[in-house]
Amino acid sequence: MEDFSKLEKKLNIGFRDKELLAQAFCHRSYLNENPKFCTGHNERLEFLGDAVLELVISEQLYKDYPEEGEGALTSWRAALVNSKSLSKAAKELDFNEFLLLSKGEHKERGKARQEILANTLEAFIGALYLDQGYEICKNFIEKYLSAKLPSILANHEFIDHKSQFQEMAQEKEKITPHYEVLKESFVAGVFLGEKLIAQGEGMSKQEAEENAASAGIKKRGWQKK
């Protein structure tokens, strides 16, 4: 079995069930090349970790921001648990060093690797919950994910630019915007009628559209105060 002692030492967490820890890092593709590996893949743990993560974040936001409404809390939670945020945290924890992937998946970068890292972090949280219980899991999430909220708020990273652009376009110009992929490497344009307002790049169609909306908001001067 792979040696995860370096990771355990870094996190100051000693797993009782080492196979459970290994499973958290085992991508489905790895089993195709290593069918005798001692655990299954990590998708069931990912399912569990996703639920634990959402509960911990929701509980903390509910307690720490008693004056905020459901809409703001939902946006903030989404910014903390989206794949971009999770993959960034996983990179900072050196999860890349421990991924169990097929040779083909090891070569993947960009959006594909981002998704793998995000899913692995959720699987790790699921494994941690089963092995160590809720409180240890909560401490981990608060230390490595919730702690990023002040930065997210300061940089307005929680804003859904596509929704904001649509809202302002309908209010100011009575037009509902639409998006078109301008290049297959994911360059999207946001249009009001036939007029191209702005472009945005991304690792996926969705990210390119979000960046196009953000650029459109700046170009139109529609930033909310």
Number of C-alpha atoms within 10 A of each C-alpha: 9 12 10 16 14 10 16 13 10 10 11 10 14 16 16 11 13 16 15 23 24 24 23 30 29 24 21 15 17 21 18 12 12 12 11 9 15 13 16 19 21 24 20 14 25 22 15 18 26 18 13 20 24 15 13 19 21 16 11 15 19 15 9 10 11 9 8 11 10 10 8 14 18 13 14 21 19 17 22 22 19 12 20 16 17 23 25 15 18 23 15 11 15 13 18 17 10 16 20 23 20 17 11 9 16 14 10 12 11 10 16 13 16 21 17 22 24 24 26 29 27 29 28 27 29 28 29 26 20 16 18 15 12 15 11 15 23 20 13 16 17 17 11 14 19 19 12 15 18 10 10 16 13 9 10 12 15 19 17 15 20 20 12 16 25 19 15 19 19 13 11 10 9 12 15 15 21 15 17 15 17 14 11 9 13 19 21 27 26 29 20 18 11 9 10 15 18 21 23 22 21 18 14 17 20 14 17 23 27 24 23 27 29 23 20 25 22 13 12 13 9 15 14 7 3
